[in-house]
Amino acid sequence: MPIQKQLPVLDQECCAPLVRQPLGTGEAAELARVLKALADPVRLRLLSLIGAHEGGEACVCELTGVFDLTAPTISHHLKVLREAGLIDAERRGTWVYYWVVPVTLNRLAGLFVPDLAASSSR
């Protein structure tokens, strides 16, 4: 049973490349929330560990030993990543398993793709 059913991922209409059109106030706030979640070395490492883990998902038990941090601190960082829609999770027995939400990462990646046709004319 999933821990969280509805993730607050970036809006479908959001996220035309930043160089193509200016962001609206709501889009900027939503994007800032996701980028803020990524702007922490521990959370970046957690996201990377989860995404690179064999099978595309990792048990919390496999993540806590990697860091010199307490389990509650790791749980806090995982919660921030979940709330930003970057990862999702499911409880299986006594353990929680995490995986990356590809649609969120794809939307983020698309933000920073320049319009090559426009830039080649400069």
C-alpha positions in Angstrom: 0.0 0.0 0.0 1.6 3.3 -1.1 2.4 5.8 1.6 1.4 8.7 -0.5 -1.1 8.5 -3.4 -1.1 12.0 -4.8 2.3 13.6 -5.1 2.6 17.3 -5.7 4.6 17.0 -8.9 5.2 19.9 -11.2 2.1 20.9 -13.1 1.6 19.4 -16.6 1.2 22.9 -18.1 4.3 24.2 -16.1 7.7 24.1 -17.3 8.3 25.3 -20.8 12.0 25.8 -21.0 13.0 28.8 -18.9 14.5 30.5 -22.0 11.3 30.3 -24.0 8.8 32.1 -21.8 8.9 33.8 -18.4 7.6 31.8 -15.4 4.4 32.9 -13.7 4.2 33.5 -10.0 2.6 30.1 -9.2 5.0 28.2 -11.6 8.0 29.9 -10.0 6.9 29.1 -6.5 6.2 25.4 -7.4 9.5 25.1 -9.2 11.4 26.8 -6.3 9.9 24.2 -3.9 11.2 21.3 -6.0 14.6 23.0 -6.6 14.9 23.8 -2.9 14.4 20.1 -2.1 17.3 19.3 -4.4 19.5 22.1 -3.0 20.9 19.9 -0.1 23.8 17.6 -0.5 22.2 14.8 1.6 19.0 14.9 -0.5 20.9 15.0 -3.7 22.8 11.9 -2.6 19.7 10.2 -1.5 18.0 10.8 -4.8 21.1 9.5 -6.6 21.3 6.4 -4.4 17.7 5.6 -4.9 17.8 6.2 -8.7 21.0 4.2 -9.2 19.9 1.3 -6.9 19.5 -2.0 -8.6 15.8 -2.5 -9.6 15.2 1.3 -9.4 14.1 1.3 -5.8 15.8 1.2 -2.4 14.8 0.1 1.0 15.3 2.7 3.7 17.4 0.1 5.5 19.9 0.4 2.6 20.0 4.2 2.7 20.5 4.9 6.4 23.9 3.2 6.7 25.4 5.3 3.9 25.3 8.5 5.9 26.7 9.5 9.3 23.2 10.8 10.3 20.5 9.5 12.5 17.6 7.6 11.1 15.1 10.4 11.9 17.3 12.9 10.0 17.3 10.6 7.0 13.6 10.2 7.3 13.2 14.0 7.3 15.2 14.3 4.1 13.2 11.5 2.4 10.0 13.3 3.4 11.2 16.5 1.8 12.0 14.6 -1.4 8.6 12.9 -1.3 6.7 16.2 -0.7 8.5 17.7 -3.7 7.3 14.8 -5.8 10.8 13.7 -6.6 10.4 10.2 -5.0 7.6 8.0 -4.0 7.4 5.2 -1.4 5.6 2.1 -0.3 5.6 0.3 3.0 6.3 -3.4 2.7 6.1 -5.1 6.1 8.3 -3.1 8.5 10.4 -1.5 5.7 9.7 1.4 3.4 10.9 1.3 -0.2 11.6 4.4 -2.3 11.9 5.1 -6.0 12.4 8.1 -8.2 9.4 9.7 -10.0 10.7 9.9 -13.6 8.1 12.4 -14.8 9.2 15.0 -12.2 12.9 14.6 -13.2 12.0 14.8 -16.9 10.1 18.0 -16.4 13.0 19.5 -14.5 15.4 18.4 -17.2 13.2 20.0 -19.8 13.4 23.4 -18.0 17.0 23.8 -18.7 17.0 22.8 -22.4 17.7 25.9 -24.5 15.9 26.5 -27.7 18.7 25.5 -30.0 17.2 27.1 -33.1 17.0 30.5 -31.4 20.5 30.3 -29.9 22.1 29.2 -33.2 21.0 32.4 -34.9 23.1 34.5 -32.5 
